[in-house]
Amino acid sequence: MSAHYSSQFTPDPFDARDVLAFVLCPTAAFAPSGDADEIEAVAALMAPAKAEAVRRWHAEFLSRSRS
């Protein structure tokens, strides 16, 4: 059994720091075995999620800026 990290922290999808931390987090952090194939698979899954996080943050930023 491998170690599992758990946190009560809930990122705010509209906080630039939280979004940036998610986007810049290394892919290997989500691939505990460190296997190259696993890292590649995680990267393929995470890329759209990271892009969506930035898109949502930007849309909220623009809406707040207009108000």
PDB file of N, CA, C and O in Angstrom:
ATOM      1  N   MET A   1       0.848  -1.171   0.000  1.00  0.00           N
ATOM      2  CA  MET A   1       0.000   0.000   0.000  1.00  0.00           C
ATOM      3  C   MET A   1       0.895   1.237   0.000  1.00  0.00           C
ATOM      4  O   MET A   1       1.888   1.293   0.726  1.00  0.00           O
ATOM      5  N   SER A   2       0.544   2.212  -0.807  1.00  0.00           N
ATOM      6  CA  SER A   2       1.339   3.437  -0.883  1.00  0.00           C
ATOM      7  C   SER A   2       0.734   4.517   0.008  1.00  0.00           C
ATOM      8  O   SER A   2      -0.438   4.458   0.379  1.00  0.00           O
ATOM      9  N   ALA A   3       1.552   5.488   0.335  1.00  0.00           N
ATOM     10  CA  ALA A   3       1.089   6.604   1.157  1.00  0.00           C
ATOM     11  C   ALA A   3       0.108   7.452   0.349  1.00  0.00           C
ATOM     12  O   ALA A   3       0.251   7.612  -0.863  1.00  0.00           O
ATOM     13  N   HIS A   4      -0.863   7.975   1.033  1.00  0.00           N
ATOM     14  CA  HIS A   4      -1.872   8.812   0.390  1.00  0.00           C
ATOM     15  C   HIS A   4      -1.957  10.118   1.159  1.00  0.00           C
ATOM     16  O   HIS A   4      -2.125  10.119   2.379  1.00  0.00           O
ATOM     17  N   TYR A   5      -1.842  11.219   0.452  1.00  0.00           N
ATOM     18  CA  TYR A   5      -1.929  12.531   1.081  1.00  0.00           C
ATOM     19  C   TYR A   5      -3.365  13.020   1.029  1.00  0.00           C
ATOM     20  O   TYR A   5      -4.037  12.895   0.005  1.00  0.00           O
ATOM     21  N   SER A   6      -3.821  13.565   2.111  1.00  0.00           N
ATOM     22  CA  SER A   6      -5.166  14.112   2.167  1.00  0.00           C
ATOM     23  C   SER A   6      -5.108  15.485   2.827  1.00  0.00           C
ATOM     24  O   SER A   6      -4.296  15.716   3.723  1.00  0.00           O
ATOM     25  N   SER A   7      -5.956  16.376   2.390  1.00  0.00           N
ATOM     26  CA  SER A   7      -5.973  17.723   2.937  1.00  0.00           C
ATOM     27  C   SER A   7      -7.414  18.209   3.016  1.00  0.00           C
ATOM     28  O   SER A   7      -8.263  17.808   2.219  1.00  0.00           O
ATOM     29  N   GLN A   8      -7.669  19.049   3.955  1.00  0.00           N
ATOM     30  CA  GLN A   8      -8.991  19.666   4.071  1.00  0.00           C
ATOM     31  C   GLN A   8      -9.082  20.922   3.221  1.00  0.00           C
ATOM     32  O   GLN A   8     -10.135  21.556   3.159  1.00  0.00           O
ATOM     33  N   PHE A   9      -7.978  21.289   2.559  1.00  0.00           N
ATOM     34  CA  PHE A   9      -7.938  22.477   1.722  1.00  0.00           C
ATOM     35  C   PHE A   9      -8.841  22.296   0.512  1.00  0.00           C
ATOM     36  O   PHE A   9      -8.769  21.281  -0.180  1.00  0.00           O
ATOM     37  N   THR A  10      -9.678  23.270   0.266  1.00  0.00           N
ATOM     38  CA  THR A  10     -10.529  23.277  -0.916  1.00  0.00           C
ATOM     39  C   THR A  10     -10.154  24.499  -1.745  1.00  0.00           C
ATOM     40  O   THR A  10     -10.381  25.632  -1.322  1.00  0.00           O
ATOM     41  N   PRO A  11      -9.578  24.268  -2.933  1.00  0.00           N
ATOM     42  CA  PRO A  11      -9.159  25.414  -3.741  1.00  0.00           C
ATOM     43  C   PRO A  11     -10.350  26.239  -4.228  1.00  0.00           C
ATOM     44  O   PRO A  11     -11.427  25.711  -4.503  1.00  0.00           O
ATOM     45  N   ASP A  12     -10.127  27.515  -4.322  1.00  0.00           N
ATOM     46  CA  ASP A  12     -11.142  28.435  -4.838  1.00  0.00           C
ATOM     47  C   ASP A  12     -10.908  28.595  -6.336  1.00  0.00           C
ATOM     48  O   ASP A  12      -9.871  29.126  -6.733  1.00  0.00           O
ATOM     49  N   PRO A  13     -11.840  28.150  -7.183  1.00  0.00           N
ATOM     50  CA  PRO A  13     -11.625  28.220  -8.625  1.00  0.00           C
ATOM     51  C   PRO A  13     -11.578  29.652  -9.174  1.00  0.00           C
ATOM     52  O   PRO A  13     -11.264  29.859 -10.347  1.00  0.00           O
ATOM     53  N   PHE A  14     -11.885  30.625  -8.337  1.00  0.00           N
ATOM     54  CA  PHE A  14     -11.858  32.010  -8.787  1.00  0.00           C
ATOM     55  C   PHE A  14     -10.708  32.794  -8.159  1.00  0.00           C
ATOM     56  O   PHE A  14     -10.604  34.005  -8.353  1.00  0.00           O
ATOM     57  N   ASP A  15      -9.852  32.115  -7.416  1.00  0.00           N
ATOM     58  CA  ASP A  15      -8.666  32.732  -6.822  1.00  0.00           C
ATOM     59  C   ASP A  15      -7.473  32.441  -7.729  1.00  0.00           C
ATOM     60  O   ASP A  15      -7.134  31.281  -7.963  1.00  0.00           O
ATOM     61  N   ALA A  16      -6.849  33.483  -8.229  1.00  0.00           N
ATOM     62  CA  ALA A  16      -5.742  33.322  -9.177  1.00  0.00           C
ATOM     63  C   ALA A  16      -4.626  32.452  -8.607  1.00  0.00           C
ATOM     64  O   ALA A  16      -4.044  31.644  -9.332  1.00  0.00           O
ATOM     65  N   ARG A  17      -4.323  32.605  -7.324  1.00  0.00           N
ATOM     66  CA  ARG A  17      -3.247  31.797  -6.722  1.00  0.00           C
ATOM     67  C   ARG A  17      -3.591  30.316  -6.706  1.00  0.00           C
ATOM     68  O   ARG A  17      -2.734  29.476  -6.980  1.00  0.00           O
ATOM     69  N   ASP A  18      -4.831  29.991  -6.388  1.00  0.00           N
ATOM     70  CA  ASP A  18      -5.238  28.587  -6.360  1.00  0.00           C
ATOM     71  C   ASP A  18      -5.195  27.978  -7.759  1.00  0.00           C
ATOM     72  O   ASP A  18      -4.729  26.853  -7.936  1.00  0.00           O
ATOM     73  N   VAL A  19      -5.676  28.714  -8.740  1.00  0.00           N
ATOM     74  CA  VAL A  19      -5.668  28.222 -10.120  1.00  0.00           C
ATOM     75  C   VAL A  19      -4.231  28.064 -10.606  1.00  0.00           C
ATOM     76  O   VAL A  19      -3.890  27.058 -11.228  1.00  0.00           O
ATOM     77  N   LEU A  20      -3.404  29.043 -10.324  1.00  0.00           N
ATOM     78  CA  LEU A  20      -2.005  28.972 -10.733  1.00  0.00           C
ATOM     79  C   LEU A  20      -1.286  27.802 -10.067  1.00  0.00           C
ATOM     80  O   LEU A  20      -0.488  27.121 -10.712  1.00  0.00           O
ATOM     81  N   ALA A  21      -1.556  27.564  -8.800  1.00  0.00           N
ATOM     82  CA  ALA A  21      -0.937  26.436  -8.101  1.00  0.00           C
ATOM     83  C   ALA A  21      -1.324  25.117  -8.770  1.00  0.00           C
ATOM     84  O   ALA A  21      -0.485  24.230  -8.928  1.00  0.00           O
ATOM     85  N   PHE A  22      -2.582  24.988  -9.160  1.00  0.00           N
ATOM     86  CA  PHE A  22      -3.037  23.773  -9.838  1.00  0.00           C
ATOM     87  C   PHE A  22      -2.377  23.631 -11.206  1.00  0.00           C
ATOM     88  O   PHE A  22      -1.902  22.552 -11.561  1.00  0.00           O
ATOM     89  N   VAL A  23      -2.349  24.708 -11.965  1.00  0.00           N
ATOM     90  CA  VAL A  23      -1.797  24.667 -13.316  1.00  0.00           C
ATOM     91  C   VAL A  23      -0.296  24.369 -13.301  1.00  0.00           C
ATOM     92  O   VAL A  23       0.199  23.634 -14.155  1.00  0.00           O
ATOM     93  N   LEU A  24       0.416  24.930 -12.348  1.00  0.00           N
ATOM     94  CA  LEU A  24       1.863  24.739 -12.290  1.00  0.00           C
ATOM     95  C   LEU A  24       2.299  23.485 -11.535  1.00  0.00           C
ATOM     96  O   LEU A  24       3.479  23.135 -11.538  1.00  0.00           O
ATOM     97  N   CYS A  25       1.356  22.816 -10.895  1.00  0.00           N
ATOM     98  CA  CYS A  25       1.694  21.595 -10.164  1.00  0.00           C
ATOM     99  C   CYS A  25       2.236  20.551 -11.139  1.00  0.00           C
ATOM    100  O   CYS A  25       1.614  20.294 -12.169  1.00  0.00           O
ATOM    101  N   PRO A  26       3.375  19.951 -10.834  1.00  0.00           N
ATOM    102  CA  PRO A  26       3.947  18.962 -11.754  1.00  0.00           C
ATOM    103  C   PRO A  26       3.033  17.751 -11.919  1.00  0.00           C
ATOM    104  O   PRO A  26       2.412  17.290 -10.962  1.00  0.00           O
ATOM    105  N   THR A  27       2.965  17.260 -13.113  1.00  0.00           N
ATOM    106  CA  THR A  27       2.137  16.097 -13.424  1.00  0.00           C
ATOM    107  C   THR A  27       2.511  14.903 -12.554  1.00  0.00           C
ATOM    108  O   THR A  27       1.641  14.129 -12.153  1.00  0.00           O
ATOM    109  N   ALA A  28       3.778  14.752 -12.266  1.00  0.00           N
ATOM    110  CA  ALA A  28       4.243  13.621 -11.460  1.00  0.00           C
ATOM    111  C   ALA A  28       3.606  13.596 -10.067  1.00  0.00           C
ATOM    112  O   ALA A  28       3.551  12.540  -9.436  1.00  0.00           O
ATOM    113  N   ALA A  29       3.128  14.738  -9.584  1.00  0.00           N
ATOM    114  CA  ALA A  29       2.469  14.783  -8.279  1.00  0.00           C
ATOM    115  C   ALA A  29       1.175  13.970  -8.281  1.00  0.00           C
ATOM    116  O   ALA A  29       0.715  13.524  -7.229  1.00  0.00           O
ATOM    117  N   PHE A  30       0.596  13.779  -9.452  1.00  0.00           N
ATOM    118  CA  PHE A  30      -0.652  13.028  -9.572  1.00  0.00           C
ATOM    119  C   PHE A  30      -0.415  11.598 -10.057  1.00  0.00           C
ATOM    120  O   PHE A  30      -1.368  10.852 -10.283  1.00  0.00           O
ATOM    121  N   ALA A  31       0.834  11.221 -10.216  1.00  0.00           N
ATOM    122  CA  ALA A  31       1.208   9.870 -10.665  1.00  0.00           C
ATOM    123  C   ALA A  31       2.154   9.278  -9.636  1.00  0.00           C
ATOM    124  O   ALA A  31       3.372   9.340  -9.805  1.00  0.00           O
ATOM    125  N   PRO A  32       1.607   8.703  -8.570  1.00  0.00           N
ATOM    126  CA  PRO A  32       2.436   8.265  -7.454  1.00  0.00           C
ATOM    127  C   PRO A  32       3.499   7.211  -7.790  1.00  0.00           C
ATOM    128  O   PRO A  32       4.533   7.157  -7.125  1.00  0.00           O
ATOM    129  N   SER A  33       3.271   6.393  -8.785  1.00  0.00           N
ATOM    130  CA  SER A  33       4.258   5.348  -9.079  1.00  0.00           C
ATOM    131  C   SER A  33       5.482   5.917  -9.785  1.00  0.00           C
ATOM    132  O   SER A  33       6.560   5.325  -9.731  1.00  0.00           O
ATOM    133  N   GLY A  34       5.324   7.058 -10.443  1.00  0.00           N
ATOM    134  CA  GLY A  34       6.431   7.666 -11.157  1.00  0.00           C
ATOM    135  C   GLY A  34       6.747   6.987 -12.476  1.00  0.00           C
ATOM    136  O   GLY A  34       7.716   7.346 -13.145  1.00  0.00           O
ATOM    137  N   ASP A  35       5.937   6.012 -12.854  1.00  0.00           N
ATOM    138  CA  ASP A  35       6.106   5.306 -14.122  1.00  0.00           C
ATOM    139  C   ASP A  35       5.856   6.275 -15.279  1.00  0.00           C
ATOM    140  O   ASP A  35       4.892   7.040 -15.256  1.00  0.00           O
ATOM    141  N   ALA A  36       6.720   6.241 -16.282  1.00  0.00           N
ATOM    142  CA  ALA A  36       6.617   7.169 -17.411  1.00  0.00           C
ATOM    143  C   ALA A  36       5.271   7.062 -18.120  1.00  0.00           C
ATOM    144  O   ALA A  36       4.698   8.077 -18.518  1.00  0.00           O
ATOM    145  N   ASP A  37       4.763   5.843 -18.282  1.00  0.00           N
ATOM    146  CA  ASP A  37       3.464   5.674 -18.944  1.00  0.00           C
ATOM    147  C   ASP A  37       2.345   6.290 -18.117  1.00  0.00           C
ATOM    148  O   ASP A  37       1.424   6.906 -18.654  1.00  0.00           O
ATOM    149  N   GLU A  38       2.438   6.116 -16.798  1.00  0.00           N
ATOM    150  CA  GLU A  38       1.416   6.681 -15.923  1.00  0.00           C
ATOM    151  C   GLU A  38       1.473   8.215 -15.956  1.00  0.00           C
ATOM    152  O   GLU A  38       0.436   8.876 -16.011  1.00  0.00           O
ATOM    153  N   ILE A  39       2.667   8.767 -15.924  1.00  0.00           N
ATOM    154  CA  ILE A  39       2.819  10.220 -15.983  1.00  0.00           C
ATOM    155  C   ILE A  39       2.256  10.754 -17.299  1.00  0.00           C
ATOM    156  O   ILE A  39       1.595  11.792 -17.319  1.00  0.00           O
ATOM    157  N   GLU A  40       2.513  10.058 -18.376  1.00  0.00           N
ATOM    158  CA  GLU A  40       1.991  10.481 -19.681  1.00  0.00           C
ATOM    159  C   GLU A  40       0.465  10.435 -19.699  1.00  0.00           C
ATOM    160  O   GLU A  40      -0.181  11.341 -20.225  1.00  0.00           O
ATOM    161  N   ALA A  41      -0.110   9.377 -19.123  1.00  0.00           N
ATOM    162  CA  ALA A  41      -1.570   9.258 -19.073  1.00  0.00           C
ATOM    163  C   ALA A  41      -2.178  10.351 -18.208  1.00  0.00           C
ATOM    164  O   ALA A  41      -3.197  10.939 -18.570  1.00  0.00           O
ATOM    165  N   VAL A  42      -1.554  10.625 -17.068  1.00  0.00           N
ATOM    166  CA  VAL A  42      -2.047  11.685 -16.185  1.00  0.00           C
ATOM    167  C   VAL A  42      -1.958  13.035 -16.894  1.00  0.00           C
ATOM    168  O   VAL A  42      -2.875  13.848 -16.791  1.00  0.00           O
ATOM    169  N   ALA A  43      -0.873  13.276 -17.604  1.00  0.00           N
ATOM    170  CA  ALA A  43      -0.706  14.541 -18.334  1.00  0.00           C
ATOM    171  C   ALA A  43      -1.812  14.709 -19.370  1.00  0.00           C
ATOM    172  O   ALA A  43      -2.338  15.808 -19.548  1.00  0.00           O
ATOM    173  N   ALA A  44      -2.162  13.631 -20.045  1.00  0.00           N
ATOM    174  CA  ALA A  44      -3.221  13.700 -21.056  1.00  0.00           C
ATOM    175  C   ALA A  44      -4.575  14.026 -20.424  1.00  0.00           C
ATOM    176  O   ALA A  44      -5.395  14.721 -21.023  1.00  0.00           O
ATOM    177  N   LEU A  45      -4.800  13.522 -19.216  1.00  0.00           N
ATOM    178  CA  LEU A  45      -6.060  13.805 -18.526  1.00  0.00           C
ATOM    179  C   LEU A  45      -6.062  15.193 -17.882  1.00  0.00           C
ATOM    180  O   LEU A  45      -7.098  15.856 -17.838  1.00  0.00           O
ATOM    181  N   MET A  46      -4.921  15.625 -17.391  1.00  0.00           N
ATOM    182  CA  MET A  46      -4.847  16.879 -16.662  1.00  0.00           C
ATOM    183  C   MET A  46      -4.828  18.115 -17.568  1.00  0.00           C
ATOM    184  O   MET A  46      -5.303  19.178 -17.169  1.00  0.00           O
ATOM    185  N   ALA A  47      -4.289  17.987 -18.772  1.00  0.00           N
ATOM    186  CA  ALA A  47      -4.181  19.147 -19.663  1.00  0.00           C
ATOM    187  C   ALA A  47      -5.534  19.830 -19.885  1.00  0.00           C
ATOM    188  O   ALA A  47      -5.624  21.048 -19.730  1.00  0.00           O
ATOM    189  N   PRO A  48      -6.586  19.089 -20.240  1.00  0.00           N
ATOM    190  CA  PRO A  48      -7.885  19.767 -20.419  1.00  0.00           C
ATOM    191  C   PRO A  48      -8.428  20.345 -19.108  1.00  0.00           C
ATOM    192  O   PRO A  48      -9.074  21.393 -19.119  1.00  0.00           O
ATOM    193  N   ALA A  49      -8.174  19.674 -17.983  1.00  0.00           N
ATOM    194  CA  ALA A  49      -8.653  20.180 -16.692  1.00  0.00           C
ATOM    195  C   ALA A  49      -7.948  21.481 -16.333  1.00  0.00           C
ATOM    196  O   ALA A  49      -8.572  22.410 -15.821  1.00  0.00           O
ATOM    197  N   LYS A  50      -6.654  21.546 -16.601  1.00  0.00           N
ATOM    198  CA  LYS A  50      -5.906  22.771 -16.326  1.00  0.00           C
ATOM    199  C   LYS A  50      -6.378  23.901 -17.233  1.00  0.00           C
ATOM    200  O   LYS A  50      -6.540  25.033 -16.776  1.00  0.00           O
ATOM    201  N   ALA A  51      -6.598  23.613 -18.496  1.00  0.00           N
ATOM    202  CA  ALA A  51      -7.093  24.632 -19.430  1.00  0.00           C
ATOM    203  C   ALA A  51      -8.468  25.136 -19.004  1.00  0.00           C
ATOM    204  O   ALA A  51      -8.739  26.335 -19.077  1.00  0.00           O
ATOM    205  N   GLU A  52      -9.328  24.237 -18.562  1.00  0.00           N
ATOM    206  CA  GLU A  52     -10.666  24.618 -18.111  1.00  0.00           C
ATOM    207  C   GLU A  52     -10.593  25.464 -16.847  1.00  0.00           C
ATOM    208  O   GLU A  52     -11.370  26.406 -16.694  1.00  0.00           O
ATOM    209  N   ALA A  53      -9.689  25.150 -15.951  1.00  0.00           N
ATOM    210  CA  ALA A  53      -9.527  25.940 -14.724  1.00  0.00           C
ATOM    211  C   ALA A  53      -9.141  27.370 -15.064  1.00  0.00           C
ATOM    212  O   ALA A  53      -9.673  28.311 -14.476  1.00  0.00           O
ATOM    213  N   VAL A  54      -8.228  27.542 -15.999  1.00  0.00           N
ATOM    214  CA  VAL A  54      -7.810  28.886 -16.413  1.00  0.00           C
ATOM    215  C   VAL A  54      -8.956  29.599 -17.122  1.00  0.00           C
ATOM    216  O   VAL A  54      -9.182  30.787 -16.895  1.00  0.00           O
ATOM    217  N   ARG A  55      -9.679  28.882 -17.976  1.00  0.00           N
ATOM    218  CA  ARG A  55     -10.807  29.486 -18.703  1.00  0.00           C
ATOM    219  C   ARG A  55     -11.869  30.002 -17.722  1.00  0.00           C
ATOM    220  O   ARG A  55     -12.369  31.118 -17.866  1.00  0.00           O
ATOM    221  N   ARG A  56     -12.204  29.179 -16.731  1.00  0.00           N
ATOM    222  CA  ARG A  56     -13.227  29.586 -15.757  1.00  0.00           C
ATOM    223  C   ARG A  56     -12.762  30.769 -14.925  1.00  0.00           C
ATOM    224  O   ARG A  56     -13.526  31.700 -14.672  1.00  0.00           O
ATOM    225  N   TRP A  57     -11.487  30.728 -14.496  1.00  0.00           N
ATOM    226  CA  TRP A  57     -10.962  31.843 -13.716  1.00  0.00           C
ATOM    227  C   TRP A  57     -11.010  33.123 -14.549  1.00  0.00           C
ATOM    228  O   TRP A  57     -11.423  34.171 -14.053  1.00  0.00           O
ATOM    229  N   HIS A  58     -10.595  33.042 -15.802  1.00  0.00           N
ATOM    230  CA  HIS A  58     -10.551  34.223 -16.668  1.00  0.00           C
ATOM    231  C   HIS A  58     -11.953  34.782 -16.900  1.00  0.00           C
ATOM    232  O   HIS A  58     -12.149  35.997 -16.861  1.00  0.00           O
ATOM    233  N   ALA A  59     -12.912  33.920 -17.138  1.00  0.00           N
ATOM    234  CA  ALA A  59     -14.292  34.378 -17.337  1.00  0.00           C
ATOM    235  C   ALA A  59     -14.798  35.103 -16.091  1.00  0.00           C
ATOM    236  O   ALA A  59     -15.441  36.147 -16.201  1.00  0.00           O
ATOM    237  N   GLU A  60     -14.518  34.566 -14.924  1.00  0.00           N
ATOM    238  CA  GLU A  60     -14.937  35.209 -13.671  1.00  0.00           C
ATOM    239  C   GLU A  60     -14.195  36.531 -13.478  1.00  0.00           C
ATOM    240  O   GLU A  60     -14.786  37.517 -13.037  1.00  0.00           O
ATOM    241  N   PHE A  61     -12.917  36.552 -13.803  1.00  0.00           N
ATOM    242  CA  PHE A  61     -12.123  37.783 -13.699  1.00  0.00           C
ATOM    243  C   PHE A  61     -12.717  38.875 -14.588  1.00  0.00           C
ATOM    244  O   PHE A  61     -12.871  40.020 -14.162  1.00  0.00           O
ATOM    245  N   LEU A  62     -13.044  38.511 -15.819  1.00  0.00           N
ATOM    246  CA  LEU A  62     -13.636  39.496 -16.729  1.00  0.00           C
ATOM    247  C   LEU A  62     -14.985  39.989 -16.222  1.00  0.00           C
ATOM    248  O   LEU A  62     -15.285  41.179 -16.315  1.00  0.00           O
ATOM    249  N   SER A  63     -15.788  39.097 -15.695  1.00  0.00           N
ATOM    250  CA  SER A  63     -17.108  39.510 -15.192  1.00  0.00           C
ATOM    251  C   SER A  63     -16.971  40.420 -13.979  1.00  0.00           C
ATOM    252  O   SER A  63     -17.756  41.355 -13.825  1.00  0.00           O
ATOM    253  N   ARG A  64     -15.992  40.167 -13.116  1.00  0.00           N
ATOM    254  CA  ARG A  64     -15.759  41.048 -11.961  1.00  0.00           C
ATOM    255  C   ARG A  64     -15.206  42.391 -12.402  1.00  0.00           C
ATOM    256  O   ARG A  64     -15.513  43.418 -11.797  1.00  0.00           O
ATOM    257  N   SER A  65     -14.401  42.393 -13.439  1.00  0.00           N
ATOM    258  CA  SER A  65     -13.795  43.630 -13.944  1.00  0.00           C
ATOM    259  C   SER A  65     -14.853  44.559 -14.550  1.00  0.00           C
ATOM    260  O   SER A  65     -14.736  45.782 -14.464  1.00  0.00           O
ATOM    261  N   ARG A  66     -15.862  43.981 -15.149  1.00  0.00           N
ATOM    262  CA  ARG A  66     -16.923  44.767 -15.795  1.00  0.00           C
ATOM    263  C   ARG A  66     -17.887  45.371 -14.787  1.00  0.00           C
ATOM    264  O   ARG A  66     -18.577  46.345 -15.088  1.00  0.00           O
ATOM    265  N   SER A  67     -17.936  44.805 -13.613  1.00  0.00           N
ATOM    266  CA  SER A  67     -18.891  45.279 -12.604  1.00  0.00           C
ATOM    267  C   SER A  67     -18.437  46.529 -11.906  1.00  0.00           C
ATOM    268  O   SER A  67     -19.141  47.039 -11.034  1.00  0.00           O
TER     269      SER A  67
END
